[in-house]
């Protein structure tokens, strides 16, 4: 995975790639989170703990 990007930056870039201007040709509307939508991704369950290995950035879940 790479660095996080803002969704508004992604939307603006896609509009520009289509040859249009953000907010002039296409409006960007913020609607907020929908019911049940996650704000953060859970990588491990409550009964799991991260297990390390020889690779610093690689973790596996284990009970």
C-alpha positions in Angstrom: 0.0 0.0 0.0 1.1 3.5 -0.7 0.6 6.8 1.1 -3.0 7.7 2.0 -4.6 10.3 -0.3 -7.6 12.5 0.2 -10.7 11.4 -1.6 -11.4 14.9 -2.8 -7.9 15.0 -4.5 -8.7 11.7 -6.2 -12.1 13.1 -7.4 -10.5 16.3 -8.7 -7.7 14.4 -10.5 -10.3 12.1 -12.2 -12.4 15.1 -13.4 -9.2 16.8 -14.8 -8.2 13.5 -16.5 -11.6 13.6 -18.3 -10.8 17.0 -19.6 -13.2 18.9 -17.4 -12.8 21.4 -14.5 -13.7 20.5 -10.9 -16.5 22.7 -9.5 -17.1 24.3 -12.9 -18.1 21.4 -15.1 -18.7 18.8 -12.3 -19.6 19.6 -8.7 -18.0 17.7 -5.9 -20.6 17.1 -3.1 -19.8 16.0 0.4 -22.5 13.8 1.8 -20.9 12.4 5.0 -20.7 8.8 6.1 -23.6 6.4 5.4 -25.2 4.3 8.2 -22.9 1.4 9.0 -19.9 2.8 7.0 -16.5 2.1 8.6 -14.2 5.1 9.2 -11.2 2.9 10.0 -10.3 -0.6 8.8 -9.7 -3.2 11.6 -6.8 -5.4 10.6 -7.1 -7.9 13.5 -10.1 -9.2 15.4 -10.4 -8.8 19.2 -9.2 -12.4 19.7 -6.1 -12.0 17.5 -2.8 -10.3 18.1 -0.2 -9.4 15.5 2.6 -11.9 15.1 5.9 -10.6 13.7 8.3 -12.4 11.4 11.7 -11.6 9.9 10.2 -8.9 7.7 9.6 -5.7 9.6 6.6 -4.4 7.7 4.8 -7.8 7.4 2.5 -9.0 10.1 0.2 -12.0 10.4 -2.7 -12.5 12.7 -2.8 -15.3 15.1 -5.1 -16.4 17.9 
